[in-house]
Amino acid sequence: MQTLWLRHFQCSGVIYVKSRKTMCSSFSECLAHPLVSILIGSAVTWFFAWIYYKRAGDELRKEAALLQKATIAIIYFLEHPDAEIEVRRDTIGRPVGVIVSAEAHARGTSTIKGVAANAKSDS
């Protein structure tokens, strides 16, 4: 197995370097090998990409849950047009909730009918 030799020559203030590259003889030299570098680089890239897309997916799930709640509220408002709607907003002005109030009116009547057999004994 050949090794990496560097020879430095200094001639009138200029450094000349002769090098002869060969197969790696130690682990640190082996890391410089292109195949190992590609594998390590792809592993690091995959890890950071996984973290990025995991965070993005979590944010997307939260947003989808909020949109689902909003869709249910819109369907309720369409089914109940008499409901009064008040939107609650945060300090920035984004909607954070909805207050729904509805009025109901009830009207009833009652009638009583009866037959008295003896009006004198009932009084």
Secondary structure, DSSP 8 states (H G I E B T S, - for coil): ----EEEEEEETTEEEEEEE--S--SHHHHHTSHHHHHHHHHHHHHHHHHHHHHHHHHHHHHHHHHHHHHHHHHHHHHH-TT-EEEEEE-SSS-EEEEEEE---------------S-HHHH-
